[in-house]
Amino acid sequence: MNKLFFICVCIFLFSVCHSGSMDSAFAADTPFTVLTENVGEENYIGADGLVKGFNAEIVAEIIRRTGLSAQIRCIPWARSYRTIQTEKNVVLFSMARTPEREPLFK
């Protein structure tokens, strides 16, 4: 289920970035931050300090192909979730469905 959800998020991000009615938040010259959490092989901080992993590579490729200006950061999920609720131009990816998070989403 997590991989299917992640693929749907990626497709959504990709389609928003290429739509004719692109919101200014996704304009190529507007920098934004992409947040994720450290979840083993999916997303982790490499020895060089950059976010690595299967999911991070997919998101990095979407960013590259769309020409957007974005930085991928790996921080704890609770802080990421709080950040997307309070700041503009922030995206969160690769969320796991857990009992604690269940009441936060529909």
N, CA, C and O atoms as a printed pandas DataFrame, in Angstrom:
     atom_number atom_name residue_name chain_id  residue_number  x_coord  y_coord  z_coord
0              1         N          MET        A               1    0.815   -1.192    0.000
1              2        CA          MET        A               1    0.000    0.000    0.000
2              3         C          MET        A               1    0.862    1.260    0.000
3              4         O          MET        A               1    0.520    2.228   -0.679
4              5         N          ASN        A               2    1.965    1.273    0.740
5              6        CA          ASN        A               2    2.813    2.457    0.797
6              7         C          ASN        A               2    3.371    2.816   -0.568
7              8         O          ASN        A               2    3.399    3.993   -0.926
8              9         N          LYS        A               3    3.819    1.826   -1.343
9             10        CA          LYS        A               3    4.388    2.109   -2.658
10            11         C          LYS        A               3    3.328    2.651   -3.605
11            12         O          LYS        A               3    3.613    3.553   -4.391
12            13         N          LEU        A               4    2.125    2.124   -3.546
13            14        CA          LEU        A               4    1.040    2.621   -4.384
14            15         C          LEU        A               4    0.725    4.074   -4.032
15            16         O          LEU        A               4    0.549    4.905   -4.923
16            17         N          PHE        A               5    0.653    4.378   -2.745
17            18        CA          PHE        A               5    0.404    5.746   -2.309
18            19         C          PHE        A               5    1.512    6.667   -2.799
19            20         O          PHE        A               5    1.235    7.760   -3.294
20            21         N          PHE        A               6    2.744    6.246   -2.668
21            22        CA          PHE        A               6    3.879    7.057   -3.096
22            23         C          PHE        A               6    3.830    7.315   -4.599
23            24         O          PHE        A               6    4.071    8.438   -5.042
24            25         N          ILE        A               7    3.523    6.299   -5.375
25            26        CA          ILE        A               7    3.428    6.460   -6.826
26            27         C          ILE        A               7    2.330    7.456   -7.175
27            28         O          ILE        A               7    2.501    8.280   -8.074
28            29         N          CYS        A               8    1.199    7.386   -6.467
29            30        CA          CYS        A               8    0.106    8.334   -6.714
30            31         C          CYS        A               8    0.540    9.757   -6.399
31            32         O          CYS        A               8    0.209   10.683   -7.139
32            33         N          VAL        A               9    1.280    9.943   -5.303
33            34        CA          VAL        A               9    1.776   11.278   -4.951
34            35         C          VAL        A               9    2.720   11.788   -6.029
35            36         O          VAL        A               9    2.644   12.952   -6.423
36            37         N          CYS        A              10    3.602   10.931   -6.505
37            38        CA          CYS        A              10    4.543   11.332   -7.552
38            39         C          CYS        A              10    3.818   11.716   -8.834
39            40         O          CYS        A              10    4.151   12.718   -9.468
40            41         N          ILE        A              11    2.835   10.924   -9.209
41            42        CA          ILE        A              11    2.065   11.231  -10.419
42            43         C          ILE        A              11    1.329   12.556  -10.247
43            44         O          ILE        A              11    1.277   13.363  -11.175
44            45         N          PHE        A              12    0.763   12.781   -9.069
45            46        CA          PHE        A              12    0.076   14.042   -8.810
46            47         C          PHE        A              12    1.051   15.213   -8.928
47            48         O          PHE        A              12    0.753   16.198   -9.603
48            49         N          LEU        A              13    2.205   15.117   -8.281
49            50        CA          LEU        A              13    3.192   16.191   -8.331
50            51         C          LEU        A              13    3.633   16.445   -9.758
51            52         O          LEU        A              13    3.731   17.596  -10.182
52            53         N          PHE        A              14    3.899   15.390  -10.500
53            54        CA          PHE        A              14    4.329   15.517  -11.883
54            55         C          PHE        A              14    3.248   16.175  -12.736
55            56         O          PHE        A              14    3.545   17.051  -13.548
56            57         N          SER        A              15    1.987   15.754  -12.552
57            58        CA          SER        A              15    0.904   16.313  -13.367
58            59         C          SER        A              15    0.623   17.771  -13.014
59            60         O          SER        A              15    0.316   18.564  -13.904
60            61         N          VAL        A              16    0.720   18.139  -11.748
61            62        CA          VAL        A              16    0.522   19.530  -11.350
62            63         C          VAL        A              16    1.596   20.403  -11.972
63            64         O          VAL        A              16    1.318   21.509  -12.435
64            65         N          CYS        A              17    2.818   19.903  -11.980
65            66        CA          CYS        A              17    3.928   20.680  -12.516
66            67         C          CYS        A              17    3.828   20.875  -14.018
67            68         O          CYS        A              17    4.380   21.838  -14.549
68            69         N          HIS        A              18    3.131   19.977  -14.718
69            70        CA          HIS        A              18    3.024   20.084  -16.161
70            71         C          HIS        A              18    1.662   20.567  -16.643
71            72         O          HIS        A              18    1.420   20.630  -17.848
72            73         N          SER        A              19    0.780   20.906  -15.727
73            74        CA          SER        A              19   -0.556   21.329  -16.161
74            75         C          SER        A              19   -0.518   22.746  -16.717
75            76         O          SER        A              19    0.363   23.535  -16.375
76            77         N          GLY        A              20   -1.458   23.052  -17.556
77            78        CA          GLY        A              20   -1.529   24.385  -18.143
78            79         C          GLY        A              20   -1.897   25.446  -17.124
79            80         O          GLY        A              20   -1.568   26.618  -17.308
80            81         N          SER        A              21   -2.571   25.059  -16.059
81            82        CA          SER        A              21   -2.968   26.025  -15.027
82            83         C          SER        A              21   -2.064   25.904  -13.812
83            84         O          SER        A              21   -2.542   25.830  -12.680
84            85         N          MET        A              22   -0.771   25.883  -14.044
85            86        CA          MET        A              22    0.196   25.703  -12.970
86            87         C          MET        A              22    0.104   26.858  -11.971
87            88         O          MET        A              22    0.199   28.026  -12.347
88            89         N          ASP        A              23   -0.077   26.523  -10.730
89            90        CA          ASP        A              23   -0.113   27.522   -9.663
90            91         C          ASP        A              23    1.269   28.116   -9.490
91            92         O          ASP        A              23    2.270   27.446   -9.745
92            93         N          SER        A              24    1.334   29.366   -9.060
93            94        CA          SER        A              24    2.637   30.028   -8.895
94            95         C          SER        A              24    3.523   29.319   -7.893
95            96         O          SER        A              24    4.744   29.471   -7.943
96            97         N          ALA        A              25    2.942   28.543   -6.979
97            98        CA          ALA        A              25    3.756   27.806   -6.013
98            99         C          ALA        A              25    4.605   26.747   -6.699
99           100         O          ALA        A              25    5.621   26.321   -6.149
100          101         N          PHE        A              26    4.208   26.318   -7.885
101          102        CA          PHE        A              26    4.955   25.303   -8.607
102          103         C          PHE        A              26    5.646   25.860   -9.842
103          104         O          PHE        A              26    6.069   25.093  -10.707
104          105         N          ALA        A              27    5.765   27.153   -9.940
105          106        CA          ALA        A              27    6.479   27.748  -11.066
106          107         C          ALA        A              27    7.952   27.380  -10.975
107          108         O          ALA        A              27    8.502   27.258   -9.881
108          109         N          ALA        A              28    8.584   27.208  -12.117
109          110        CA          ALA        A              28    9.973   26.742  -12.159
110          111         C          ALA        A              28   10.922   27.665  -11.412
111          112         O          ALA        A              28   11.939   27.208  -10.891
112          113         N          ASP        A              29   10.610   28.953  -11.350
113          114        CA          ASP        A              29   11.517   29.883  -10.680
114          115         C          ASP        A              29   11.206   30.068   -9.196
115          116         O          ASP        A              29   11.892   30.831   -8.515
116          117         N          THR        A              30   10.182   29.380   -8.687
117          118        CA          THR        A              30    9.837   29.460   -7.274
118          119         C          THR        A              30   10.450   28.269   -6.542
119          120         O          THR        A              30   10.025   27.133   -6.754
120          121         N          PRO        A              31   11.440   28.510   -5.687
121          122        CA          PRO        A              31   12.048   27.382   -4.977
122          123         C          PRO        A              31   11.089   26.799   -3.939
123          124         O          PRO        A              31   10.313   27.529   -3.323
124          125         N          PHE        A              32   11.145   25.511   -3.755
125          126        CA          PHE        A              32   10.366   24.894   -2.705
126          127         C          PHE        A              32   11.175   23.798   -2.046
127          128         O          PHE        A              32   12.201   23.358   -2.565
128          129         N          THR        A              33   10.696   23.369   -0.903
129          130        CA          THR        A              33   11.381   22.358   -0.109
130          131         C          THR        A              33   10.581   21.070   -0.150
131          132         O          THR        A              33    9.358   21.083   -0.003
132          133         N          VAL        A              34   11.269   19.963   -0.348
133          134        CA          VAL        A              34   10.659   18.641   -0.332
134          135         C          VAL        A              34   11.165   17.947    0.920
135          136         O          VAL        A              34   12.372   17.788    1.104
136          137         N          LEU        A              35   10.239   17.530    1.784
137          138        CA          LEU        A              35   10.615   16.899    3.043
138          139         C          LEU        A              35   10.295   15.417    3.025
139          140         O          LEU        A              35    9.332   14.982    2.393
140          141         N          THR        A              36   11.108   14.654    3.720
141          142        CA          THR        A              36   10.880   13.235    3.902
142          143         C          THR        A              36   11.452   12.837    5.245
143          144         O          THR        A              36   12.098   13.639    5.917
144          145         N          GLU        A              37   11.213   11.601    5.632
145          146        CA          GLU        A              37   11.761   11.097    6.886
146          147         C          GLU        A              37   12.736    9.963    6.607
147          148         O          GLU        A              37   12.730    9.390    5.518
148          149         N          ASN        A              38   13.556    9.646    7.567
149          150        CA          ASN        A              38   14.523    8.566    7.453
150          151         C          ASN        A              38   13.791    7.246    7.686
151          152         O          ASN        A              38   13.406    6.929    8.811
152          153         N          VAL        A              39   13.603    6.475    6.601
153          154        CA          VAL        A              39   12.872    5.204    6.702
154          155         C          VAL        A              39   13.644    4.081    6.010
155          156         O          VAL        A              39   13.110    3.410    5.126
156          157         N          GLY        A              40   14.870    3.883    6.403
157          158        CA          GLY        A              40   15.665    2.774    5.884
158          159         C          GLY        A              40   16.093    2.987    4.453
159          160         O          GLY        A              40   16.592    4.057    4.104
160          161         N          GLU        A              41   15.904    1.982    3.618
161          162        CA          GLU        A              41   16.362    2.040    2.232
162          163         C          GLU        A              41   15.527    2.974    1.360
163          164         O          GLU        A              41   15.978    3.388    0.292
164          165         N          GLU        A              42   14.334    3.305    1.797
165          166        CA          GLU        A              42   13.465    4.172    0.999
166          167         C          GLU        A              42   13.982    5.604    0.963
167          168         O          GLU        A              42   14.047    6.212   -0.106
168          169         N          ASN        A              43   14.350    6.150    2.122
169          170        CA          ASN        A              43   14.868    7.514    2.247
170          171         C          ASN        A              43   15.840    7.530    3.417
171          172         O          ASN        A              43   15.501    7.088    4.515
172          173         N          TYR        A              44   17.025    8.028    3.190
173          174        CA          TYR        A              44   18.004    8.138    4.265
174          175         C          TYR        A              44   19.047    9.181    3.891
175          176         O          TYR        A              44   19.156    9.575    2.729
176          177         N          ILE        A              45   19.813    9.625    4.882
177          178        CA          ILE        A              45   20.864   10.593    4.639
178          179         C          ILE        A              45   22.158    9.829    4.380
179          180         O          ILE        A              45   22.620    9.063    5.226
180          181         N          GLY        A              46   22.738   10.048    3.194
181          182        CA          GLY        A              46   23.971    9.371    2.811
182          183         C          GLY        A              46   25.186    9.980    3.493
183          184         O          GLY        A              46   25.083   10.997    4.180
184          185         N          ALA        A              47   26.336    9.347    3.296
185          186        CA          ALA        A              47   27.593    9.812    3.890
186          187         C          ALA        A              47   27.942   11.227    3.429
187          188         O          ALA        A              47   28.630   11.964    4.135
188          189         N          ASP        A              48   27.460   11.603    2.232
189          190        CA          ASP        A              48   27.738   12.945    1.702
190          191         C          ASP        A              48   26.746   13.996    2.199
191          192         O          ASP        A              48   26.819   15.159    1.804
192          193         N          GLY        A              49   25.812   13.580    3.072
193          194        CA          GLY        A              49   24.842   14.512    3.627
194          195         C          GLY        A              49   23.609   14.719    2.775
195          196         O          GLY        A              49   22.710   15.464    3.163
196          197         N          LEU        A              50   23.548   14.068    1.605
197          198        CA          LEU        A              50   22.398   14.194    0.708
198          199         C          LEU        A              50   21.387   13.088    0.987
199          200         O          LEU        A              50   21.746   12.012    1.465
200          201         N          VAL        A              51   20.121   13.363    0.684
201          202        CA          VAL        A              51   19.070   12.375    0.873
202          203         C          VAL        A              51   19.177   11.337   -0.239
203          204         O          VAL        A              51   19.195   11.679   -1.421
204          205         N          LYS        A              52   19.246   10.092    0.145
205          206        CA          LYS        A              52   19.386    8.968   -0.785
206          207         C          LYS        A              52   18.203    8.020   -0.616
207          208         O          LYS        A              52   17.347    8.230    0.243
208          209         N          GLY        A              53   18.162    6.987   -1.435
209          210        CA          GLY        A              53   17.137    5.955   -1.326
210          211         C          GLY        A              53   16.238    5.911   -2.542
211          212         O          GLY        A              53   16.203    6.839   -3.350
212          213         N          PHE        A              54   15.507    4.807   -2.656
213          214        CA          PHE        A              54   14.653    4.565   -3.815
214          215         C          PHE        A              54   13.635    5.679   -4.019
215          216         O          PHE        A              54   13.552    6.243   -5.110
216          217         N          ASN        A              55   12.856    6.006   -2.982
217          218        CA          ASN        A              55   11.826    7.034   -3.117
218          219         C          ASN        A              55   12.433    8.400   -3.386
219          220         O          ASN        A              55   11.917    9.158   -4.207
220          221         N          ALA        A              56   13.517    8.719   -2.706
221          222        CA          ALA        A              56   14.181   10.013   -2.898
222          223         C          ALA        A              56   14.705   10.157   -4.325
223          224         O          ALA        A              56   14.663   11.249   -4.892
224          225         N          GLU        A              57   15.196    9.070   -4.907
225          226        CA          GLU        A              57   15.692    9.115   -6.288
226          227         C          GLU        A              57   14.558    9.414   -7.267
227          228         O          GLU        A              57   14.749   10.155   -8.232
228          229         N          ILE        A              58   13.387    8.844   -7.022
229          230        CA          ILE        A              58   12.229    9.101   -7.897
230          231         C          ILE        A              58   11.825   10.564   -7.800
231          232         O          ILE        A              58   11.599   11.214   -8.821
232          233         N          VAL        A              59   11.733   11.083   -6.594
233          234        CA          VAL        A              59   11.340   12.479   -6.414
234          235         C          VAL        A              59   12.391   13.408   -7.026
235          236         O          VAL        A              59   12.039   14.394   -7.674
236          237         N          ALA        A              60   13.669   13.103   -6.829
237          238        CA          ALA        A              60   14.737   13.920   -7.417
238          239         C          ALA        A              60   14.636   13.932   -8.941
239          240         O          ALA        A              60   14.873   14.962   -9.572
240          241         N          GLU        A              61   14.291   12.806   -9.524
241          242        CA          GLU        A              61   14.150   12.733  -10.982
242          243         C          GLU        A              61   12.946   13.547  -11.459
243          244         O          GLU        A              61   13.018   14.203  -12.498
244          245         N          ILE        A              62   11.849   13.512  -10.714
245          246        CA          ILE        A              62   10.685   14.331  -11.061
246          247         C          ILE        A              62   11.065   15.802  -11.017
247          248         O          ILE        A              62   10.701   16.567  -11.911
248          249         N          ILE        A              63   11.791   16.201   -9.986
249          250        CA          ILE        A              63   12.234   17.589   -9.865
250          251         C          ILE        A              63   13.117   17.955  -11.057
251          252         O          ILE        A              63   12.951   19.017  -11.656
252          253         N          ARG        A              64   14.047   17.080  -11.394
253          254        CA          ARG        A              64   14.959   17.354  -12.507
254          255         C          ARG        A              64   14.202   17.492  -13.818
255          256         O          ARG        A              64   14.440   18.430  -14.578
256          257         N          ARG        A              65   13.287   16.560  -14.087
257          258        CA          ARG        A              65   12.561   16.568  -15.357
258          259         C          ARG        A              65   11.620   17.755  -15.498
259          260         O          ARG        A              65   11.392   18.240  -16.606
260          261         N          THR        A              66   11.078   18.222  -14.394
261          262        CA          THR        A              66   10.152   19.351  -14.457
262          263         C          THR        A              66   10.873   20.690  -14.428
263          264         O          THR        A              66   10.265   21.728  -14.688
264          265         N          GLY        A              67   12.166   20.675  -14.115
265          266        CA          GLY        A              67   12.933   21.910  -14.082
266          267         C          GLY        A              67   12.635   22.786  -12.879
267          268         O          GLY        A              67   12.965   23.971  -12.868
268          269         N          LEU        A              68   12.019   22.208  -11.878
269          270        CA          LEU        A              68   11.691   22.973  -10.684
270          271         C          LEU        A              68   12.923   23.193   -9.820
271          272         O          LEU        A              68   13.902   22.452   -9.908
272          273         N          SER        A              69   12.861   24.210   -8.997
273          274        CA          SER        A              69   13.929   24.501   -8.056
274          275         C          SER        A              69   13.496   23.975   -6.696
275          276         O          SER        A              69   12.599   24.531   -6.063
276          277         N          ALA        A              70   14.142   22.892   -6.248
277          278        CA          ALA        A              70   13.728   22.269   -4.992
278          279         C          ALA        A              70   14.911   21.661   -4.269
279          280         O          ALA        A              70   15.905   21.257   -4.873
280          281         N          GLN        A              71   14.772   21.612   -2.961
281          282        CA          GLN        A              71   15.772   20.994   -2.105
282          283         C          GLN        A              71   15.081   19.881   -1.331
283          284         O          GLN        A              71   14.022   20.107   -0.745
284          285         N          ILE        A              72   15.661   18.677   -1.316
285          286        CA          ILE        A              72   15.105   17.565   -0.549
286          287         C          ILE        A              72   15.818   17.517    0.797
287          288         O          ILE        A              72   17.046   17.470    0.866
288          289         N          ARG        A              73   15.022   17.530    1.864
289          290        CA          ARG        A              73   15.574   17.462    3.225
290          291         C          ARG        A              73   14.962   16.297    3.970
291          292         O          ARG        A              73   13.788   15.980    3.781
292          293         N          CYS        A              74   15.744   15.663    4.810
293          294        CA          CYS        A              74   15.300   14.527    5.619
294          295         C          CYS        A              74   15.232   14.978    7.081
295          296         O          CYS        A              74   16.260   15.210    7.718
296          297         N          ILE        A              75   14.007   15.100    7.601
297          298        CA          ILE        A              75   13.812   15.486    8.995
298          299         C          ILE        A              75   12.728   14.593    9.592
299          300         O          ILE        A              75   12.028   13.908    8.846
300          301         N          PRO        A              76   12.571   14.581   10.908
301          302        CA          PRO        A              76   11.540   13.729   11.516
302          303         C          PRO        A              76   10.154   14.032   10.957
303          304         O          PRO        A              76    9.837   15.175   10.630
304          305         N          TRP        A              77    9.329   12.980   10.852
305          306        CA          TRP        A              77    8.019   13.102   10.226
306          307         C          TRP        A              77    7.142   14.136   10.926
307          308         O          TRP        A              77    6.482   14.931   10.258
308          309         N          ALA        A              78    7.123   14.141   12.239
309          310        CA          ALA        A              78    6.258   15.087   12.965
310          311         C          ALA        A              78    6.613   16.527   12.606
311          312         O          ALA        A              78    5.718   17.351   12.419
312          313         N          ARG        A              79    7.890   16.839   12.510
313          314        CA          ARG        A              79    8.316   18.188   12.142
314          315         C          ARG        A              79    7.946   18.484   10.688
315          316         O          ARG        A              79    7.518   19.593   10.369
316          317         N          SER        A              80    8.111   17.496    9.809
317          318        CA          SER        A              80    7.730   17.678    8.401
318          319         C          SER        A              80    6.246   17.965    8.273
319          320         O          SER        A              80    5.843   18.880    7.555
320          321         N          TYR        A              81    5.441   17.189    8.964
321          322        CA          TYR        A              81    3.991   17.353    8.894
322          323         C          TYR        A              81    3.578   18.729    9.412
323          324         O          TYR        A              81    2.725   19.388    8.816
324          325         N          ARG        A              82    4.174   19.159   10.504
325          326        CA          ARG        A              82    3.901   20.493   11.055
326          327         C          ARG        A              82    4.327   21.579   10.065
327          328         O          ARG        A              82    3.636   22.586    9.911
328          329         N          THR        A              83    5.455   21.373    9.401
329          330        CA          THR        A              83    5.976   22.357    8.450
330          331         C          THR        A              83    5.048   22.533    7.257
331          332         O          THR        A              83    4.803   23.663    6.835
332          333         N          ILE        A              84    4.524   21.437    6.699
333          334        CA          ILE        A              84    3.639   21.575    5.534
334          335         C          ILE        A              84    2.330   22.260    5.886
335          336         O          ILE        A              84    1.652   22.789    5.005
336          337         N          GLN        A              85    1.965   22.258    7.163
337          338        CA          GLN        A              85    0.743   22.935    7.585
338          339         C          GLN        A              85    0.949   24.428    7.819
339          340         O          GLN        A              85   -0.018   25.191    7.818
340          341         N          THR        A              86    2.185   24.851    8.017
341          342        CA          THR        A              86    2.438   26.243    8.398
342          343         C          THR        A              86    3.260   27.046    7.400
343          344         O          THR        A              86    3.293   28.274    7.490
344          345         N          GLU        A              87    3.922   26.396    6.457
345          346        CA          GLU        A              87    4.781   27.105    5.514
346          347         C          GLU        A              87    4.331   26.854    4.081
347          348         O          GLU        A              87    3.734   25.822    3.775
348          349         N          LYS        A              88    4.625   27.809    3.211
349          350        CA          LYS        A              88    4.297   27.683    1.792
350          351         C          LYS        A              88    5.425   26.981    1.058
351          352         O          LYS        A              88    6.564   26.942    1.524
352          353         N          ASN        A              89    5.082   26.424   -0.107
353          354        CA          ASN        A              89    6.053   25.809   -1.019
354          355         C          ASN        A              89    6.827   24.663   -0.376
355          356         O          ASN        A              89    8.037   24.534   -0.564
356          357         N          VAL        A              90    6.119   23.840    0.379
357          358        CA          VAL        A              90    6.725   22.681    1.031
358          359         C          VAL        A              90    5.909   21.452    0.657
359          360         O          VAL        A              90    4.678   21.481    0.675
360          361         N          VAL        A              91    6.611   20.364    0.315
361          362        CA          VAL        A              91    5.984   19.103   -0.067
362          363         C          VAL        A              91    6.529   18.011    0.836
363          364         O          VAL        A              91    7.710   18.025    1.184
364          365         N          LEU        A              92    5.677   17.060    1.221
365          366        CA          LEU        A              92    6.088   15.931    2.057
366          367         C          LEU        A              92    5.804   14.646    1.286
367          368         O          LEU        A              92    4.717   14.478    0.734
368          369         N          PHE        A              93    6.779   13.740    1.248
369          370        CA          PHE        A              93    6.544   12.488    0.535
370          371         C          PHE        A              93    6.950   11.272    1.345
371          372         O          PHE        A              93    7.715   11.343    2.307
372          373         N          SER        A              94    6.401   10.160    0.904
373          374        CA          SER        A              94    6.683    8.831    1.432
374          375         C          SER        A              94    6.208    8.674    2.870
375          376         O          SER        A              94    6.998    8.397    3.772
376          377         N          MET        A              95    4.910    8.854    3.070
377          378        CA          MET        A              95    4.338    8.684    4.396
378          379         C          MET        A              95    3.868    7.252    4.584
379          380         O          MET        A              95    3.310    6.645    3.670
380          381         N          ALA        A              96    4.093    6.725    5.757
381          382        CA          ALA        A              96    3.593    5.400    6.108
382          383         C          ALA        A              96    2.254    5.555    6.820
383          384         O          ALA        A              96    2.045    6.505    7.574
384          385         N          ARG        A              97    1.366    4.626    6.574
385          386        CA          ARG        A              97    0.072    4.642    7.254
386          387         C          ARG        A              97    0.239    3.906    8.579
387          388         O          ARG        A              97    0.511    2.706    8.602
388          389         N          THR        A              98    0.075    4.630    9.673
389          390        CA          THR        A              98    0.211    4.041   11.003
390          391         C          THR        A              98   -1.045    4.344   11.813
391          392         O          THR        A              98   -1.779    5.276   11.483
392          393         N          PRO        A              99   -1.303    3.575   12.867
393          394        CA          PRO        A              99   -2.478    3.854   13.707
394          395         C          PRO        A              99   -2.444    5.265   14.301
395          396         O          PRO        A              99   -3.494    5.893   14.442
396          397         N          GLU        A             100   -1.266    5.769   14.648
397          398        CA          GLU        A             100   -1.152    7.100   15.228
398          399         C          GLU        A             100   -1.513    8.195   14.215
399          400         O          GLU        A             100   -2.036    9.242   14.596
400          401         N          ARG        A             101   -1.241    7.959   12.953
401          402        CA          ARG        A             101   -1.499    8.957   11.908
402          403         C          ARG        A             101   -2.902    8.845   11.319
403          404         O          ARG        A             101   -3.354    9.751   10.619
404          405         N          GLU        A             102   -3.579    7.764   11.591
405          406        CA          GLU        A             102   -4.888    7.487   10.987
406          407         C          GLU        A             102   -5.883    8.640   11.172
407          408         O          GLU        A             102   -6.555    8.997   10.204
408          409         N          PRO        A             103   -6.012    9.236   12.354
409          410        CA          PRO        A             103   -6.997   10.322   12.500
410          411         C          PRO        A             103   -6.607   11.631   11.805
411          412         O          PRO        A             103   -7.424   12.549   11.726
412          413         N          LEU        A             104   -5.387   11.728   11.307
413          414        CA          LEU        A             104   -4.917   12.961   10.669
414          415         C          LEU        A             104   -5.358   13.082    9.214
415          416         O          LEU        A             104   -5.299   14.170    8.641
416          417         N          PHE        A             105   -5.802   11.976    8.606
417          418        CA          PHE        A             105   -6.111   11.967    7.181
418          419         C          PHE        A             105   -7.460   11.324    6.928
419          420         O          PHE        A             105   -7.974   10.567    7.751
420          421         N          LYS        A             106   -8.033   11.647    5.750
421          422        CA          LYS        A             106   -9.310   11.048    5.337
422          423         C          LYS        A             106   -9.038   10.005    4.294
423          424         O          LYS        A             106   -9.968    9.368    3.800
